[in-house]
Amino acid sequence: SVQFQDIFFFFSSRRRHTRCSGVSWARRCVQETDLAEFYECCDDFQLAAFEYKKALTAYERILGTNHTKVAELYLKASDMLWQEDQNDEAKKYIQKGIQILETLGFTNLNVYCDSLTLKGQILVSELKIEEGLSLYQQAIDTMQKISESDDDQKDIARYTEKIRDAYRESKQYGKAIEFGEKAAEIRKSVETEESEDYMESVSYTHLTLPTIYSVQISVVAVSLKKKEQLLIP
């Protein structure tokens, strides 16, 4: 489209005229990050990951390796790589971001909790459920200690929903419902009952999950009945 071409030409032409000075490197940081966010909005995760990596190089040149902005970009790049099913590289990037924050002693920041959660998501997608659950719970415990706003409580609800989804993935529907109810209660305390996130949380927990659970129980019951019939002489 014309809009895409205009944006692409804008960023490309600015990069061509970038000189390796302090000001130009700072400009490059902004350019690469903006372009990465543009591709992310377009759901072009491969190009977004590529641009976030370039932004990382630029920011590391100016800020050094151990900086919260650098850790945030490792999180962004990792997320894009995971979206592209490049799990091994995604894990390397997210682990690097976590290490930076831990080295700095900044384990009380939202970006640290989000990094733990993303690493958990990657592990759950690889069916390493227990490892993923442990990271989700660590993110919740950390956020509960630093929570100061409704937005922080919404993050706790979001992390709790990750636990709900991990239990569903492993077909532990009883636990999925338990954590779904916890998430819904948290959202109820900080959101209106008409909000989209609250409605989704409640409907999923009280309608979708119980239905799946009931079907599973029915299937197991039918299977047991068939086995009993086969055992009857």
For each residue, the residues with C-beta under 8 A, 3 or more apart:
1: 4 5
2: 5 6
3: 6 7
4: 1 7 8 42
5: 1 2 8 9
6: 2 3 9 10
7: 3 4 10 11 38
8: 4 5 11 12
9: 5 6 12 13
10: 6 7 13 14
11: 7 8 14 15 31 34 35
12: 8 9 15 16
13: 9 10 16 17
14: 10 11 17 18 27 31
15: 11 12 18 28 31
16: 12 13
17: 13 14
18: 14 15 24 25 27 28 31
19: 24
20: 24 25
21: 24 25
22: 25 26 62
23: 26 27
24: 18 19 20 21 27 28
25: 18 20 21 22 28 29 58 61 62
26: 22 23 29 30 62
27: 14 18 23 24 30 31
28: 15 18 24 25 31 32 58
29: 25 26 32 33 55 58 59 62
30: 26 27 33 34
31: 11 14 15 18 27 28 34 35
32: 28 29 35 36 51 52 54 55 58
33: 29 30 36 37 51 52 55 73
34: 11 30 31 37 38
35: 11 31 32 38 39 51
36: 32 33 39 40 48 51 52 54 55 76 80
37: 33 34 40 41 48
38: 7 34 35 41 42
39: 35 36 42 44 45 47 48 51
40: 36 37 43 44 45 48 76 80
41: 37 38
42: 4 38 39
43: 40
44: 39 40 47 48
45: 39 40 48 49 80 81 83 84
46: 49 50 80 84
47: 39 44 50 51
48: 36 37 39 40 44 45 51 52 80
49: 45 46 52 53 77 80 81 84 86
50: 46 47 53 54
51: 32 33 35 36 39 47 48 54 55
52: 32 33 36 48 49 55 56 73 76 77 80
53: 49 50 56 57 77
54: 32 36 50 51 57 58
55: 29 32 33 36 51 52 58 59 73
56: 52 53 59 60 70 73 74 77
57: 53 54 60 61
58: 25 28 29 32 54 55 61 62
59: 29 55 56 62 63 67 69 70 73
60: 56 57 63 64 65 70
61: 25 57 58
62: 22 25 26 29 58 59
63: 59 60 67 69 70
64: 60 67 70
65: 60 70 100
66: 70 100 103 104
67: 59 63 64 70 71 100 104
68: 71 72 100 101 104 106 109 111
69: 59 63 72 73
70: 56 59 60 63 64 65 66 67 73 74 97 100
71: 67 68 74 75 97 98 100 101 104 106 111 115
72: 68 69 75 76 97 111
73: 33 52 55 56 59 69 70 76 77 97
74: 56 70 71 77 78 93 94 96 97 100 115
75: 71 72 78 79 93 94 97 111 114 115 118
76: 36 40 52 72 73 79 80
77: 49 52 53 56 73 74 80 81 93
78: 74 75 81 82 90 91 93 94 97 118 122
79: 75 76 82 83 90 118
80: 36 40 45 46 48 49 52 76 77 83 84
81: 45 49 77 78 84 86 87 89 90 93
82: 78 79 85 86 87 90 118 121 122 125
83: 45 79 80
84: 45 46 49 80 81
85: 82
86: 49 81 82 89 90
87: 81 82 90 91 122 125 126
88: 91 92
89: 81 86 92 93
90: 78 79 81 82 86 87 93 94 122
91: 78 87 88 94 95 119 122
92: 88 89 95 96
93: 74 75 77 78 81 89 90 96 97
94: 74 75 78 90 91 97 98 115 118 119 122
95: 91 92 98 99 119
96: 74 92 93 99 100
97: 70 71 72 73 74 75 78 93 94 100 101 111 115
98: 71 94 95 101 102 112 115 116 119
99: 95 96 102 103
100: 65 66 67 68 70 71 74 96 97 103 104
101: 68 71 97 98 104 106 107 109 111 112 115
102: 98 99 105 106 107 112
103: 66 99 100
104: 66 67 68 71 100 101
105: 102
106: 68 71 101 102 109 112
107: 101 102 112 142
108: 112 142 145 146
109: 68 101 106 112 113 146
110: 113 114 143 152 155
111: 68 71 72 75 97 101 114 115
112: 98 101 102 106 107 108 109 115 116 142
113: 109 110 116 117 139 142 143 155 159
114: 75 110 111 117 118 139 155
115: 71 74 75 94 97 98 101 111 112 118 119
116: 98 112 113 119 120 135 136 138 139 142
117: 113 114 120 121 135 136 139 158 159 162
118: 75 78 79 82 94 114 115 121 122
119: 91 94 95 98 115 116 122 123 135
120: 116 117 123 124 131 132 133 134 135 136 139 162 166
121: 82 117 118 124 125 132 162
122: 78 82 87 90 91 94 118 119 125 126 132
123: 119 120 126 128 129 131 132 135
124: 120 121 127 128 129 132 133 162 165 166 169
125: 82 87 121 122
126: 87 122 123
127: 124 169 170
128: 123 124 131 132
129: 123 124 132 133 166 169 170
130: 133 134
131: 120 123 128 134 135
132: 120 121 122 123 124 128 129 135 136 166
133: 120 124 129 130 136 137 163 166 167
134: 120 130 131 137 138
135: 116 117 119 120 123 131 132 138 139
136: 116 117 120 132 133 139 140 159 160 162 163 166
137: 133 134 140 141 163
138: 116 134 135 141 142
139: 113 114 116 117 120 135 136 142 143 159
140: 136 137 143 144 156 159 160 163
141: 137 138 144 145
142: 107 108 112 113 116 138 139 145 146
143: 110 113 139 140 146 147 152 155 156 159
144: 140 141 147 156
145: 108 141 142
146: 108 109 142 143 152
147: 143 144 152 153 156
148: 152
149: 152 153
150: 153 154 190 191
151: 154 155
152: 110 143 146 147 148 149 155 156
153: 147 149 150 156 157 186 189 190
154: 150 151 157 158 186 187 190 191 197
155: 110 113 114 143 151 152 158 159
156: 140 143 144 147 152 153 159 160 186
157: 153 154 160 161 183 186 187 190 197 201
158: 117 154 155 161 162 183
159: 113 117 136 139 140 143 155 156 162 163
160: 136 140 156 157 163 164 179 182 183 186
161: 157 158 164 165 179 180 183 201
162: 117 120 121 124 136 158 159 165 166
163: 133 136 137 140 159 160 166 167 179
164: 160 161 167 168 176 177 179 180 183 205 209
165: 124 161 162 168 169 176
166: 120 124 129 132 133 136 162 163 169 170
167: 133 163 164 170 172 173 175 176 179
168: 164 165 171 172 173 176 209 212
169: 124 127 129 165 166
170: 127 129 166 167
171: 168 216
172: 167 168 175 176
173: 167 168 176 177 209 212 213 216
174: 177 178 213
175: 167 172 178 179
176: 164 165 167 168 172 173 179 180 209
177: 164 173 174 180 181 205 209 210 213
178: 174 175 181 182
179: 160 161 163 164 167 175 176 182 183
180: 161 164 176 177 183 184 201 204 205 209
181: 177 178 184 185 205
182: 160 178 179 185 186
183: 157 158 160 161 164 179 180 186 187 201 205
184: 180 181 187 188 198 201 202 205 206
185: 181 182 188 189
186: 153 154 156 157 160 182 183 189 190
187: 154 157 183 184 190 191 195 197 198 201 202
188: 184 185 191 193 198
189: 153 185 186
190: 150 153 154 157 186 187
191: 150 154 187 188 195 197 198
192: 195 198
193: 188 198 199
194: 198 199
195: 187 191 192 198 199
196: 199 200
197: 154 157 187 191 200 201
198: 184 187 188 191 192 193 194 195 201 202
199: 193 194 195 196 202 203
200: 196 197 203 204
201: 157 161 180 183 184 187 197 198 204 205
202: 184 187 198 199 205 206
203: 199 200 206 207 208
204: 180 200 201 207 208 209
205: 164 177 180 181 183 184 201 202 208 209
206: 184 202 203 209 210
207: 203 204 210 211
208: 203 204 205 211 212
209: 164 168 173 176 177 180 204 205 206 212 213
210: 177 206 207 213 214
211: 207 208 214 215
212: 168 173 208 209 215 216
213: 173 174 177 209 210 216 217
214: 210 211 217 218
215: 211 212 218 219
216: 171 173 212 213 219 220
217: 213 214 220 221
218: 214 215 221 222
219: 215 216 222 223
220: 216 217 223 224
221: 217 218 224 225
222: 218 219 225 226
223: 219 220 226 227
224: 220 221 227 228
225: 221 222 228 229
226: 222 223 229 230
227: 223 224 230 231
228: 224 225 231 232
229: 225 226 232
230: 226 227
231: 227 228
232: 228 229
233:
